Amino acid sequence: MASVRTVRTHWKLAVLPLGFATILYGDLLFRDGQQRLGKFLFIGGWVVAFAGMPALNRYLKANHLREGILKIFAILFIVGSIAVPGPIISLARVFDGTAQPINYRQAALSLALIYIALTILSRIAEPRDHVLERLASRIQRAAVFRALANVTGICAVVAFLGARFVATHPVPLISTGLTLVVAAAVVTHKTFARARKLCTQIHTDTQTLLRDLDELDQARRHATASKPKSWVLRLRAEREAGGGHADEQMAALRTWDAVKLGLSTPVDTGYRRIGLPFLTDEVVAEIEAKVRAAVDGGGTGPARADLLAIQRACSGRVDVLA
C-alpha cells in the first residue's frame, strides 16, 4: 500500500523523463537531417520537462537527501544530452552499413566527453552534506559511474580505431573491437569486486574497533567499581587503572589506524586523483576526533553512532571471497 501511495503522490514526476526523452529524440532527428521535426520535438520536450518541475520540487522537499542527488543527475544529463546522440546515430549507421569515418570520429569525441564527465564531473557533483546517511548510495554511485566511464572510454578507443581503419582494415578492426569489449567486461567486474572488497575490509576493521571500545569501557567500569574509600588509596588506584588502560587504548588506536586507511581509500579505482574516496577527508577527521575522545575517556556514543552507520552502509556489500 505504501508503494501505491507513493505512486499516487509522485506520478507527475514521470513527466520529467518523458520530456527529457523527447529532447534527446528531437536532437537525434535534427542531427540526422530532419531539422523541422527535430526542432519541434526538442522545444516541445523542454516545455514538457518544465511542466514537471513543480512535482520535482515537492519530491525534493519531502527528503533532505534528495537535493544533492539532483545535482549529480542534472550535470550528467546536460553532458549526456550533448554527447549521447552522436554515438547513437553512428551505431545506427553501422548497423545500416552506411557509417563513414567521420561518424566514427564524432562518436569517439562524444564518448571521450562522456568519459571525462563520468570521471571528473561526477566526483565534483558528489554531495558533501549528510555523507554518512548517503554512504550506501555513494559507494554504489562510485562503482557504477566508474564502470560506465571505463566502458565509454574503451568504446571511444574502438570508435577512434574505426575512424582510422574501417575503410582499409575492416576485418582486423572487428577482432580488435571484440577484444576491447571483453576487456570492458573484465574491467567492470574488477570495479565492483574492488568495491565489495573494500566494504568487507572496512566492515571487519570497524567491528574490531567497536569491540576494542567495548573492552575499554569494561576496564573503566571495573576500575571505577573497585575504587577504595580512602582518598589516598583511591588516588593510587586511579593511577594504576590509568596505566592498566593503556593496553586497551593502544589497541583501539591501532585498530582506528586500519579503519582510517580504509575510509580514505578510493572506492572505484586505485588512482586517488580521479577516484572517489570512501569518505571525504573532512568526515574522516570528524570521526577520528570522536574516536580519540572516546579513547581518552570521553563518551563513546558519538563514535559508535558513526561506526555503526559505516557498518550499515557496508553490510550489503560484504563478500569475504572478493
CYANA upper distance limits for C-alpha pairs under 8 A (distance plus 0.5 A):
  1 MET  CA      5 ARG  CA      6.76
  2 ALA  CA      6 THR  CA      6.68
  3 SER  CA      7 VAL  CA      6.73
  4 VAL  CA      8 ARG  CA      6.73
  5 ARG  CA      9 THR  CA      6.60
  6 THR  CA     10 HIS  CA      6.55
  6 THR  CA     11 TRP  CA      8.46
  7 VAL  CA     11 TRP  CA      5.69
 10 HIS  CA     55 ALA  CA      7.41
 10 HIS  CA     59 TYR  CA      7.52
 12 LYS  CA     16 LEU  CA      8.47
 12 LYS  CA     52 GLY  CA      6.95
 12 LYS  CA     55 ALA  CA      6.49
 13 LEU  CA     17 PRO  CA      8.17
 13 LEU  CA     52 GLY  CA      6.59
 13 LEU  CA     55 ALA  CA      6.36
 13 LEU  CA     56 LEU  CA      6.67
 14 ALA  CA     18 LEU  CA      6.81
 14 ALA  CA     52 GLY  CA      8.33
 15 VAL  CA     19 GLY  CA      6.56
 15 VAL  CA     48 VAL  CA      7.07
 15 VAL  CA     49 ALA  CA      6.80
 15 VAL  CA     51 ALA  CA      7.85
 15 VAL  CA     52 GLY  CA      5.83
 16 LEU  CA     20 PHE  CA      6.73
 16 LEU  CA     48 VAL  CA      7.56
 16 LEU  CA     49 ALA  CA      5.18
 16 LEU  CA     50 PHE  CA      8.08
 16 LEU  CA     51 ALA  CA      8.35
 16 LEU  CA     52 GLY  CA      5.84
 16 LEU  CA     53 MET  CA      7.96
 17 PRO  CA     21 ALA  CA      6.42
 17 PRO  CA     49 ALA  CA      7.93
 18 LEU  CA     22 THR  CA      6.71
 18 LEU  CA     45 GLY  CA      8.14
 18 LEU  CA     48 VAL  CA      8.04
 18 LEU  CA     49 ALA  CA      7.84
 19 GLY  CA     23 ILE  CA      6.75
 19 GLY  CA     44 GLY  CA      8.21
 19 GLY  CA     45 GLY  CA      4.80
 19 GLY  CA     46 TRP  CA      6.61
 19 GLY  CA     47 VAL  CA      7.93
 19 GLY  CA     48 VAL  CA      5.40
 19 GLY  CA     49 ALA  CA      4.94
 20 PHE  CA     24 LEU  CA      6.80
 20 PHE  CA     45 GLY  CA      6.61
 20 PHE  CA     46 TRP  CA      7.67
 20 PHE  CA     49 ALA  CA      6.90
 21 ALA  CA     25 TYR  CA      6.60
 21 ALA  CA     45 GLY  CA      7.93
 22 THR  CA     26 GLY  CA      6.47
 22 THR  CA     41 LEU  CA      6.54
 22 THR  CA     42 PHE  CA      6.96
 22 THR  CA     44 GLY  CA      8.02
 22 THR  CA     45 GLY  CA      5.31
 23 ILE  CA     27 ASP  CA      6.69
 23 ILE  CA     41 LEU  CA      6.83
 23 ILE  CA     42 PHE  CA      4.91
 23 ILE  CA     43 ILE  CA      7.73
 23 ILE  CA     44 GLY  CA      8.07
 23 ILE  CA     45 GLY  CA      5.22
 23 ILE  CA     46 TRP  CA      7.08
 23 ILE  CA     81 SER  CA      8.49
 24 LEU  CA     28 LEU  CA      6.71
 24 LEU  CA     42 PHE  CA      7.72
 24 LEU  CA     81 SER  CA      6.66
 24 LEU  CA     85 PRO  CA      7.53
 25 TYR  CA     29 LEU  CA      6.80
 25 TYR  CA     38 GLY  CA      7.94
 25 TYR  CA     41 LEU  CA      7.83
 25 TYR  CA     42 PHE  CA      7.98
 26 GLY  CA     30 PHE  CA      6.62
 26 GLY  CA     37 LEU  CA      7.63
 26 GLY  CA     38 GLY  CA      4.53
 26 GLY  CA     39 LYS  CA      6.71
 26 GLY  CA     40 PHE  CA      7.71
 26 GLY  CA     41 LEU  CA      5.19
 26 GLY  CA     42 PHE  CA      5.07
 26 GLY  CA     45 GLY  CA      8.48
 27 ASP  CA     31 ARG  CA      6.69
 27 ASP  CA     38 GLY  CA      6.40
 27 ASP  CA     39 LYS  CA      7.89
 27 ASP  CA     42 PHE  CA      6.71
 27 ASP  CA     85 PRO  CA      7.58
 28 LEU  CA     32 ASP  CA      6.60
 28 LEU  CA     38 GLY  CA      7.65
 28 LEU  CA     85 PRO  CA      6.14
 28 LEU  CA     86 GLY  CA      8.44
 28 LEU  CA     89 ILE  CA      7.66
 29 LEU  CA     33 GLY  CA      6.93
 29 LEU  CA     34 GLN  CA      5.71
 29 LEU  CA     35 GLN  CA      7.25
 29 LEU  CA     37 LEU  CA      7.60
 29 LEU  CA     38 GLY  CA      5.24
 30 PHE  CA     34 GLN  CA      5.54
 30 PHE  CA     35 GLN  CA      4.86
 30 PHE  CA     36 ARG  CA      7.91
 30 PHE  CA     37 LEU  CA      7.86
 30 PHE  CA     38 GLY  CA      4.93
 30 PHE  CA     39 LYS  CA      6.94
 31 ARG  CA     35 GLN  CA      7.88
 32 ASP  CA     89 ILE  CA      8.04
 34 GLN  CA     38 GLY  CA      6.34
 35 GLN  CA     39 LYS  CA      6.33
 36 ARG  CA     40 PHE  CA      6.78
 37 LEU  CA     41 LEU  CA      6.70
 38 GLY  CA     42 PHE  CA      6.49
 39 LYS  CA     43 ILE  CA      6.68
 40 PHE  CA     44 GLY  CA      6.45
 41 LEU  CA     45 GLY  CA      6.29
 42 PHE  CA     46 TRP  CA      7.12
 43 ILE  CA     47 VAL  CA      6.97
 44 GLY  CA     48 VAL  CA      6.75
 45 GLY  CA     49 ALA  CA      6.56
 46 TRP  CA     50 PHE  CA      6.58
 47 VAL  CA     51 ALA  CA      6.79
 48 VAL  CA     52 GLY  CA      7.26
 49 ALA  CA     53 MET  CA      7.36
 52 GLY  CA     56 LEU  CA      6.89
 53 MET  CA     57 ASN  CA      6.64
 54 PRO  CA     58 ARG  CA      6.89
 55 ALA  CA     59 TYR  CA      6.70
 56 LEU  CA     60 LEU  CA      6.69
 57 ASN  CA     61 LYS  CA      6.84
 58 ARG  CA     62 ALA  CA      6.90
 59 TYR  CA     63 ASN  CA      7.90
 60 LEU  CA     64 HIS  CA      7.52
 60 LEU  CA     66 ARG  CA      5.86
 60 LEU  CA     67 GLU  CA      6.27
 61 LYS  CA     66 ARG  CA      8.36
 61 LYS  CA     67 GLU  CA      8.47
 65 LEU  CA     69 ILE  CA      7.82
 65 LEU  CA    130 HIS  CA      7.90
 65 LEU  CA    134 ARG  CA      7.88
 66 ARG  CA     70 LEU  CA      6.94
 67 GLU  CA     71 LYS  CA      7.28
 68 GLY  CA     72 ILE  CA      7.45
 68 GLY  CA    126 GLU  CA      7.84
 68 GLY  CA    127 PRO  CA      5.55
 68 GLY  CA    129 ASP  CA      8.49
 69 ILE  CA     73 PHE  CA      7.11
 69 ILE  CA    126 GLU  CA      8.24
 69 ILE  CA    127 PRO  CA      7.54
 70 LEU  CA     74 ALA  CA      6.45
 71 LYS  CA     75 ILE  CA      6.83
 71 LYS  CA    125 ALA  CA      6.89
 72 ILE  CA     76 LEU  CA      6.80
 72 ILE  CA    122 SER  CA      6.82
 72 ILE  CA    125 ALA  CA      5.76
 72 ILE  CA    126 GLU  CA      7.00
 73 PHE  CA     77 PHE  CA      6.30
 74 ALA  CA     78 ILE  CA      6.78
 75 ILE  CA     79 VAL  CA      6.90
 75 ILE  CA    121 LEU  CA      7.97
 75 ILE  CA    122 SER  CA      8.41
 75 ILE  CA    125 ALA  CA      8.16
 76 LEU  CA     80 GLY  CA      6.35
 76 LEU  CA    117 ALA  CA      7.62
 76 LEU  CA    118 LEU  CA      8.12
 76 LEU  CA    121 LEU  CA      8.39
 76 LEU  CA    122 SER  CA      7.94
 77 PHE  CA     81 SER  CA      6.34
 78 ILE  CA     82 ILE  CA      7.07
 79 VAL  CA     83 ALA  CA      6.57
 79 VAL  CA    113 LEU  CA      8.33
 79 VAL  CA    114 ILE  CA      7.42
 79 VAL  CA    117 ALA  CA      7.53
 80 GLY  CA     84 VAL  CA      5.60
 80 GLY  CA    114 ILE  CA      7.46
 81 SER  CA     85 PRO  CA      7.56
 82 ILE  CA    110 SER  CA      8.45
 83 ALA  CA     87 PRO  CA      8.13
 83 ALA  CA    110 SER  CA      5.12
 83 ALA  CA    111 LEU  CA      7.39
 83 ALA  CA    113 LEU  CA      7.23
 83 ALA  CA    114 ILE  CA      7.04
 84 VAL  CA     88 ILE  CA      7.04
 84 VAL  CA    110 SER  CA      7.23
 84 VAL  CA    111 LEU  CA      8.13
 84 VAL  CA    114 ILE  CA      8.39
 85 PRO  CA     89 ILE  CA      6.64
 86 GLY  CA     90 SER  CA      6.74
 86 GLY  CA    103 ASN  CA      8.45
 86 GLY  CA    106 GLN  CA      6.75
 86 GLY  CA    107 ALA  CA      5.87
 86 GLY  CA    110 SER  CA      6.81
 87 PRO  CA     91 LEU  CA      6.45
 87 PRO  CA    106 GLN  CA      7.86
 87 PRO  CA    107 ALA  CA      4.93
 87 PRO  CA    108 ALA  CA      8.21
 87 PRO  CA    110 SER  CA      7.26
 87 PRO  CA    111 LEU  CA      7.65
 88 ILE  CA     92 ALA  CA      6.67
 89 ILE  CA     93 ARG  CA      6.78
 90 SER  CA     94 VAL  CA      6.66
 90 SER  CA     99 ALA  CA      7.00
 90 SER  CA    103 ASN  CA      5.90
 90 SER  CA    104 TYR  CA      7.01
 90 SER  CA    106 GLN  CA      8.42
 90 SER  CA    107 ALA  CA      6.85
 91 LEU  CA     95 PHE  CA      6.93
 92 ALA  CA     96 ASP  CA      6.76
 93 ARG  CA     97 GLY  CA      6.38
 93 ARG  CA     98 THR  CA      5.58
 93 ARG  CA     99 ALA  CA      5.25
 94 VAL  CA     98 THR  CA      6.69
 94 VAL  CA     99 ALA  CA      5.48
 99 ALA  CA    103 ASN  CA      6.66
 99 ALA  CA    104 TYR  CA      8.09
100 GLN  CA    104 TYR  CA      7.37
100 GLN  CA    163 ALA  CA      8.23
101 PRO  CA    105 ARG  CA      6.85
101 PRO  CA    162 GLY  CA      7.43
101 PRO  CA    163 ALA  CA      4.82
101 PRO  CA    164 ARG  CA      7.57
101 PRO  CA    166 VAL  CA      7.61
101 PRO  CA    167 ALA  CA      8.18
102 ILE  CA    106 GLN  CA      6.69
102 ILE  CA    163 ALA  CA      7.13
103 ASN  CA    107 ALA  CA      6.66
103 ASN  CA    163 ALA  CA      8.05
104 TYR  CA    108 ALA  CA      6.56
104 TYR  CA    159 ALA  CA      5.56
104 TYR  CA    160 PHE  CA      6.89
104 TYR  CA    162 GLY  CA      6.46
104 TYR  CA    163 ALA  CA      5.35
105 ARG  CA    109 LEU  CA      6.73
105 ARG  CA    159 ALA  CA      7.13
105 ARG  CA    160 PHE  CA      6.51
105 ARG  CA    163 ALA  CA      6.03
106 GLN  CA    110 SER  CA      6.71
107 ALA  CA    111 LEU  CA      6.53
107 ALA  CA    156 ALA  CA      7.60
107 ALA  CA    159 ALA  CA      6.74
108 ALA  CA    112 ALA  CA      6.54
108 ALA  CA    155 CYS  CA      8.05
108 ALA  CA    156 ALA  CA      4.94
108 ALA  CA    157 VAL  CA      7.41
108 ALA  CA    158 VAL  CA      8.30
108 ALA  CA    159 ALA  CA      5.46
108 ALA  CA    160 PHE  CA      5.94
109 LEU  CA    113 LEU  CA      6.77
109 LEU  CA    156 ALA  CA      7.73
110 SER  CA    114 ILE  CA      6.84
110 SER  CA    156 ALA  CA      8.45
111 LEU  CA    115 TYR  CA      6.64
111 LEU  CA    152 THR  CA      6.11
111 LEU  CA    153 GLY  CA      7.10
111 LEU  CA    155 CYS  CA      7.52
111 LEU  CA    156 ALA  CA      5.67
112 ALA  CA    116 ILE  CA      6.80
112 ALA  CA    152 THR  CA      7.67
112 ALA  CA    153 GLY  CA      6.65
112 ALA  CA    156 ALA  CA      6.31
113 LEU  CA    117 ALA  CA      6.69
114 ILE  CA    118 LEU  CA      6.59
114 ILE  CA    149 ALA  CA      7.77
114 ILE  CA    152 THR  CA      7.43
115 TYR  CA    119 THR  CA      6.54
115 TYR  CA    148 LEU  CA      8.41
115 TYR  CA    149 ALA  CA      5.29
115 TYR  CA    150 ASN  CA      7.79
115 TYR  CA    152 THR  CA      6.30
115 TYR  CA    153 GLY  CA      6.08
116 ILE  CA    120 ILE  CA      6.33
116 ILE  CA    121 LEU  CA      7.89
116 ILE  CA    149 ALA  CA      8.23
117 ALA  CA    121 LEU  CA      5.36
117 ALA  CA    122 SER  CA      7.00
118 LEU  CA    122 SER  CA      5.78
118 LEU  CA    123 ARG  CA      8.35
118 LEU  CA    145 PHE  CA      6.41
118 LEU  CA    146 ARG  CA      7.60
118 LEU  CA    148 LEU  CA      7.99
118 LEU  CA    149 ALA  CA      6.06
119 THR  CA    123 ARG  CA      7.39
119 THR  CA    145 PHE  CA      7.99
119 THR  CA    146 ARG  CA      7.39
119 THR  CA    149 ALA  CA      6.89
119 THR  CA    274 ILE  CA      6.89
119 THR  CA    275 GLY  CA      8.29
120 ILE  CA    124 ILE  CA      6.88
120 ILE  CA    274 ILE  CA      7.21
121 LEU  CA    125 ALA  CA      6.47
122 SER  CA    126 GLU  CA      6.64
122 SER  CA    145 PHE  CA      8.10
123 ARG  CA    275 GLY  CA      8.31
123 ARG  CA    276 LEU  CA      6.86
126 GLU  CA    138 ARG  CA      8.47
127 PRO  CA    131 VAL  CA      7.84
128 ARG  CA    280 THR  CA      8.46
130 HIS  CA    134 ARG  CA      6.76
131 VAL  CA    135 LEU  CA      6.30
131 VAL  CA    279 LEU  CA      8.00
131 VAL  CA    283 VAL  CA      8.15
132 LEU  CA    306 ASP  CA      7.97
132 LEU  CA    309 ALA  CA      6.98
132 LEU  CA    310 ILE  CA      7.40
133 GLU  CA    309 ALA  CA      8.00
134 ARG  CA    138 ARG  CA      6.39
135 LEU  CA    139 ILE  CA      6.71
135 LEU  CA    279 LEU  CA      8.42
135 LEU  CA    310 ILE  CA      7.92
135 LEU  CA    313 ALA  CA      6.43
136 ALA  CA    140 GLN  CA      6.95
136 ALA  CA    313 ALA  CA      5.03
136 ALA  CA    314 CYS  CA      7.47
137 SER  CA    141 ARG  CA      6.48
138 ARG  CA    142 ALA  CA      6.64
139 ILE  CA    143 ALA  CA      6.90
139 ILE  CA    195 ALA  CA      7.84
139 ILE  CA    267 VAL  CA      7.19
139 ILE  CA    278 PHE  CA      7.50
140 GLN  CA    144 VAL  CA      6.61
141 ARG  CA    145 PHE  CA      6.29
142 ALA  CA    146 ARG  CA      6.54
142 ALA  CA    267 VAL  CA      6.96
142 ALA  CA    268 ASP  CA      6.24
142 ALA  CA    276 LEU  CA      6.81
143 ALA  CA    147 ALA  CA      6.62
143 ALA  CA    191 THR  CA      6.70
143 ALA  CA    192 PHE  CA      6.41
143 ALA  CA    195 ALA  CA      7.21
143 ALA  CA    267 VAL  CA      7.46
143 ALA  CA    268 ASP  CA      5.76
144 VAL  CA    148 LEU  CA      6.65
145 PHE  CA    149 ALA  CA      6.45
146 ARG  CA    150 ASN  CA      6.61
146 ARG  CA    191 THR  CA      7.73
146 ARG  CA    268 ASP  CA      6.55
146 ARG  CA    269 THR  CA      8.32
147 ALA  CA    151 VAL  CA      6.74
147 ALA  CA    187 VAL  CA      7.90
147 ALA  CA    188 THR  CA      5.53
147 ALA  CA    191 THR  CA      6.95
147 ALA  CA    192 PHE  CA      8.50
148 LEU  CA    152 THR  CA      6.58
149 ALA  CA    153 GLY  CA      6.47
150 ASN  CA    154 ILE  CA      6.69
150 ASN  CA    184 ALA  CA      7.26
150 ASN  CA    187 VAL  CA      7.73
150 ASN  CA    188 THR  CA      7.84
151 VAL  CA    155 CYS  CA      6.60
151 VAL  CA    184 ALA  CA      5.93
151 VAL  CA    185 ALA  CA      8.48
151 VAL  CA    188 THR  CA      8.17
152 THR  CA    156 ALA  CA      6.50
153 GLY  CA    157 VAL  CA      6.98
154 ILE  CA    158 VAL  CA      6.87
154 ILE  CA    180 LEU  CA      7.08
154 ILE  CA    181 VAL  CA      8.02
154 ILE  CA    184 ALA  CA      7.10
155 CYS  CA    159 ALA  CA      6.62
155 CYS  CA    180 LEU  CA      8.42
155 CYS  CA    181 VAL  CA      8.29
156 ALA  CA    160 PHE  CA      6.61
157 VAL  CA    161 LEU  CA      6.69
158 VAL  CA    162 GLY  CA      6.61
158 VAL  CA    177 GLY  CA      6.28
158 VAL  CA    180 LEU  CA      7.91
159 ALA  CA    163 ALA  CA      6.74
160 PHE  CA    164 ARG  CA      6.94
161 LEU  CA    165 PHE  CA      6.37
161 LEU  CA    166 VAL  CA      8.00
161 LEU  CA    173 LEU  CA      7.79
162 GLY  CA    166 VAL  CA      5.29
162 GLY  CA    173 LEU  CA      7.42
165 PHE  CA    169 HIS  CA      5.69
165 PHE  CA    170 PRO  CA      7.02
165 PHE  CA    173 LEU  CA      7.36
166 VAL  CA    170 PRO  CA      5.27
166 VAL  CA    173 LEU  CA      7.31
169 HIS  CA    173 LEU  CA      6.77
170 PRO  CA    174 ILE  CA      6.89
171 VAL  CA    175 SER  CA      7.29
172 PRO  CA    176 THR  CA      6.62
173 LEU  CA    177 GLY  CA      6.48
174 ILE  CA    178 LEU  CA      6.76
175 SER  CA    179 THR  CA      6.73
176 THR  CA    180 LEU  CA      6.80
177 GLY  CA    181 VAL  CA      6.73
178 LEU  CA    182 VAL  CA      6.85
179 THR  CA    183 ALA  CA      6.78
180 LEU  CA    184 ALA  CA      6.68
181 VAL  CA    185 ALA  CA      6.99
182 VAL  CA    186 VAL  CA      6.85
183 ALA  CA    187 VAL  CA      6.62
184 ALA  CA    188 THR  CA      6.60
185 ALA  CA    189 HIS  CA      6.79
186 VAL  CA    190 LYS  CA      6.81
187 VAL  CA    191 THR  CA      6.71
188 THR  CA    192 PHE  CA      7.09
189 HIS  CA    193 ALA  CA      6.60
190 LYS  CA    194 ARG  CA      6.45
191 THR  CA    195 ALA  CA      7.01
191 THR  CA    268 ASP  CA      6.34
191 THR  CA    269 THR  CA      7.63
192 PHE  CA    196 ARG  CA      6.79
192 PHE  CA    268 ASP  CA      8.18
193 ALA  CA    197 LYS  CA      6.57
193 ALA  CA    322 ALA  CA      6.41
194 ARG  CA    198 LEU  CA      6.61
194 ARG  CA    267 VAL  CA      7.53
194 ARG  CA    268 ASP  CA      7.34
194 ARG  CA    269 THR  CA      8.33
194 ARG  CA    322 ALA  CA      8.16
195 ALA  CA    199 CYS  CA      6.65
195 ALA  CA    267 VAL  CA      5.91
195 ALA  CA    268 ASP  CA      6.89
195 ALA  CA    317 ARG  CA      8.31
196 ARG  CA    200 THR  CA      6.60
196 ARG  CA    317 ARG  CA      5.70
196 ARG  CA    318 VAL  CA      6.51
196 ARG  CA    319 ASP  CA      6.53
196 ARG  CA    322 ALA  CA      6.98
197 LYS  CA    201 GLN  CA      6.74
197 LYS  CA    318 VAL  CA      7.86
197 LYS  CA    319 ASP  CA      7.09
197 LYS  CA    320 VAL  CA      7.96
197 LYS  CA    322 ALA  CA      5.82
198 LEU  CA    202 ILE  CA      6.64
198 LEU  CA    262 GLY  CA      7.45
198 LEU  CA    267 VAL  CA      7.52
199 CYS  CA    203 HIS  CA      6.46
199 CYS  CA    314 CYS  CA      5.56
199 CYS  CA    315 SER  CA      8.17
199 CYS  CA    317 ARG  CA      6.69
199 CYS  CA    318 VAL  CA      6.53
200 THR  CA    204 THR  CA      6.69
200 THR  CA    314 CYS  CA      7.46
200 THR  CA    315 SER  CA      8.38
200 THR  CA    317 ARG  CA      7.46
200 THR  CA    318 VAL  CA      5.07
200 THR  CA    319 ASP  CA      6.44
200 THR  CA    320 VAL  CA      7.03
201 GLN  CA    205 ASP  CA      6.67
201 GLN  CA    262 GLY  CA      7.83
202 ILE  CA    206 THR  CA      6.36
202 ILE  CA    259 VAL  CA      6.62
202 ILE  CA    262 GLY  CA      6.30
202 ILE  CA    263 LEU  CA      7.78
202 ILE  CA    311 GLN  CA      8.28
202 ILE  CA    314 CYS  CA      8.07
203 HIS  CA    207 GLN  CA      6.66
203 HIS  CA    310 ILE  CA      8.04
203 HIS  CA    311 GLN  CA      5.89
203 HIS  CA    314 CYS  CA      6.63
203 HIS  CA    315 SER  CA      7.61
203 HIS  CA    318 VAL  CA      8.03
204 THR  CA    208 THR  CA      6.85
205 ASP  CA    209 LEU  CA      6.74
205 ASP  CA    255 THR  CA      7.23
205 ASP  CA    256 TRP  CA      8.43
205 ASP  CA    258 ALA  CA      7.17
205 ASP  CA    259 VAL  CA      6.09
206 THR  CA    210 LEU  CA      6.74
206 THR  CA    256 TRP  CA      8.44
206 THR  CA    259 VAL  CA      6.73
206 THR  CA    307 LEU  CA      6.85
206 THR  CA    310 ILE  CA      8.43
206 THR  CA    311 GLN  CA      7.47
207 GLN  CA    211 ARG  CA      6.82
207 GLN  CA    311 GLN  CA      8.33
208 THR  CA    212 ASP  CA      6.71
208 THR  CA    255 THR  CA      7.41
209 LEU  CA    213 LEU  CA      6.73
209 LEU  CA    252 ALA  CA      6.40
209 LEU  CA    255 THR  CA      6.06
209 LEU  CA    256 TRP  CA      6.92
210 LEU  CA    214 ASP  CA      6.76
210 LEU  CA    304 ARG  CA      7.51
210 LEU  CA    307 LEU  CA      8.13
211 ARG  CA    215 GLU  CA      6.79
212 ASP  CA    216 LEU  CA      6.74
212 ASP  CA    248 GLU  CA      7.32
212 ASP  CA    251 ALA  CA      7.18
212 ASP  CA    252 ALA  CA      5.75
213 LEU  CA    217 ASP  CA      6.67
213 LEU  CA    248 GLU  CA      8.49
213 LEU  CA    252 ALA  CA      6.93
213 LEU  CA    294 ALA  CA      8.36
213 LEU  CA    295 VAL  CA      7.96
213 LEU  CA    300 THR  CA      8.04
214 ASP  CA    218 GLN  CA      6.70
215 GLU  CA    219 ALA  CA      6.68
215 GLU  CA    248 GLU  CA      7.40
216 LEU  CA    220 ARG  CA      6.79
216 LEU  CA    245 HIS  CA      7.50
216 LEU  CA    248 GLU  CA      5.96
216 LEU  CA    249 GLN  CA      7.31
216 LEU  CA    295 VAL  CA      8.21
217 ASP  CA    221 ARG  CA      6.66
218 GLN  CA    222 HIS  CA      6.58
219 ALA  CA    223 ALA  CA      6.66
219 ALA  CA    245 HIS  CA      7.39
220 ARG  CA    224 THR  CA      6.61
220 ARG  CA    241 ALA  CA      8.26
220 ARG  CA    245 HIS  CA      8.03
221 ARG  CA    225 ALA  CA      6.59
222 HIS  CA    226 SER  CA      6.73
223 ALA  CA    227 LYS  CA      6.92
223 ALA  CA    237 ALA  CA      8.42
223 ALA  CA    238 GLU  CA      8.20
223 ALA  CA    241 ALA  CA      6.64
227 LYS  CA    234 ARG  CA      6.11
227 LYS  CA    237 ALA  CA      7.05
227 LYS  CA    238 GLU  CA      8.28
228 PRO  CA    233 LEU  CA      6.60
228 PRO  CA    234 ARG  CA      5.79
228 PRO  CA    237 ALA  CA      8.26
229 LYS  CA    233 LEU  CA      7.94
229 LYS  CA    234 ARG  CA      7.10
230 SER  CA    234 ARG  CA      6.38
231 TRP  CA    235 LEU  CA      6.50
232 VAL  CA    236 ARG  CA      6.85
233 LEU  CA    237 ALA  CA      6.57
234 ARG  CA    238 GLU  CA      6.61
235 LEU  CA    239 ARG  CA      6.84
236 ARG  CA    240 GLU  CA      6.76
237 ALA  CA    241 ALA  CA      6.37
238 GLU  CA    242 GLY  CA      6.46
239 ARG  CA    243 GLY  CA      6.84
240 GLU  CA    244 GLY  CA      6.51
241 ALA  CA    245 HIS  CA      6.59
242 GLY  CA    246 ALA  CA      7.22
245 HIS  CA    249 GLN  CA      6.60
246 ALA  CA    250 MET  CA      6.53
247 ASP  CA    251 ALA  CA      6.63
248 GLU  CA    252 ALA  CA      6.74
249 GLN  CA    253 LEU  CA      6.75
249 GLN  CA    295 VAL  CA      6.27
249 GLN  CA    296 ASP  CA      8.24
250 MET  CA    254 ARG  CA      6.53
251 ALA  CA    255 THR  CA      6.71
252 ALA  CA    256 TRP  CA      6.63
252 ALA  CA    295 VAL  CA      7.69
253 LEU  CA    257 ASP  CA      6.77
253 LEU  CA    292 ARG  CA      8.10
253 LEU  CA    295 VAL  CA      8.17
254 ARG  CA    258 ALA  CA      7.25
255 THR  CA    259 VAL  CA      6.86
256 TRP  CA    260 LYS  CA      6.44
256 TRP  CA    288 GLU  CA      8.35
256 TRP  CA    291 VAL  CA      8.27
257 ASP  CA    261 LEU  CA      6.87
258 ALA  CA    262 GLY  CA      7.12
259 VAL  CA    263 LEU  CA      6.76
260 LYS  CA    264 SER  CA      6.70
260 LYS  CA    284 VAL  CA      7.56
260 LYS  CA    288 GLU  CA      8.42
261 LEU  CA    265 THR  CA      6.84
262 GLY  CA    278 PHE  CA      7.99
263 LEU  CA    277 PRO  CA      7.66
263 LEU  CA    278 PHE  CA      5.66
263 LEU  CA    279 LEU  CA      6.07
263 LEU  CA    284 VAL  CA      7.42
264 SER  CA    277 PRO  CA      6.10
264 SER  CA    278 PHE  CA      6.44
264 SER  CA    279 LEU  CA      6.68
264 SER  CA    280 THR  CA      7.75
264 SER  CA    281 ASP  CA      7.53
264 SER  CA    284 VAL  CA      7.96
265 THR  CA    270 GLY  CA      8.37
265 THR  CA    272 ARG  CA      8.17
265 THR  CA    277 PRO  CA      5.77
265 THR  CA    278 PHE  CA      6.39
266 PRO  CA    270 GLY  CA      6.87
266 PRO  CA    271 TYR  CA      8.04
266 PRO  CA    272 ARG  CA      6.57
266 PRO  CA    275 GLY  CA      5.77
266 PRO  CA    276 LEU  CA      5.42
266 PRO  CA    277 PRO  CA      4.22
266 PRO  CA    278 PHE  CA      6.05
267 VAL  CA    275 GLY  CA      7.43
267 VAL  CA    276 LEU  CA      6.41
267 VAL  CA    277 PRO  CA      6.27
267 VAL  CA    278 PHE  CA      6.02
268 ASP  CA    275 GLY  CA      6.38
268 ASP  CA    276 LEU  CA      6.98
269 THR  CA    274 ILE  CA      8.26
269 THR  CA    275 GLY  CA      5.85
269 THR  CA    276 LEU  CA      8.30
270 GLY  CA    275 GLY  CA      7.47
271 TYR  CA    275 GLY  CA      6.24
272 ARG  CA    276 LEU  CA      7.69
272 ARG  CA    277 PRO  CA      7.87
279 LEU  CA    283 VAL  CA      6.90
279 LEU  CA    284 VAL  CA      6.97
280 THR  CA    284 VAL  CA      6.84
281 ASP  CA    285 ALA  CA      6.63
282 GLU  CA    286 GLU  CA      6.83
283 VAL  CA    287 ILE  CA      6.75
284 VAL  CA    288 GLU  CA      6.58
285 ALA  CA    289 ALA  CA      6.74
286 GLU  CA    290 LYS  CA      6.99
287 ILE  CA    291 VAL  CA      6.71
287 ILE  CA    303 ALA  CA      7.02
287 ILE  CA    306 ASP  CA      7.41
288 GLU  CA    292 ARG  CA      6.57
289 ALA  CA    293 ALA  CA      6.57
290 LYS  CA    294 ALA  CA      6.70
290 LYS  CA    300 THR  CA      8.22
290 LYS  CA    302 PRO  CA      6.85
290 LYS  CA    303 ALA  CA      5.55
291 VAL  CA    295 VAL  CA      6.71
291 VAL  CA    300 THR  CA      7.90
291 VAL  CA    303 ALA  CA      5.79
292 ARG  CA    296 ASP  CA      6.53
293 ALA  CA    297 GLY  CA      6.94
293 ALA  CA    298 GLY  CA      5.69
293 ALA  CA    299 GLY  CA      7.80
293 ALA  CA    300 THR  CA      8.29
294 ALA  CA    298 GLY  CA      5.08
294 ALA  CA    299 GLY  CA      5.85
294 ALA  CA    300 THR  CA      5.23
294 ALA  CA    303 ALA  CA      7.53
295 VAL  CA    300 THR  CA      8.45
300 THR  CA    304 ARG  CA      6.51
301 GLY  CA    305 ALA  CA      6.64
302 PRO  CA    306 ASP  CA      7.00
303 ALA  CA    307 LEU  CA      6.70
304 ARG  CA    308 LEU  CA      6.44
305 ALA  CA    309 ALA  CA      6.71
306 ASP  CA    310 ILE  CA      6.83
307 LEU  CA    311 GLN  CA      6.78
308 LEU  CA    312 ARG  CA      6.69
309 ALA  CA    313 ALA  CA      6.85
310 ILE  CA    314 CYS  CA      6.82
311 GLN  CA    315 SER  CA      6.35
312 ARG  CA    316 GLY  CA      8.06
314 CYS  CA    318 VAL  CA      6.88
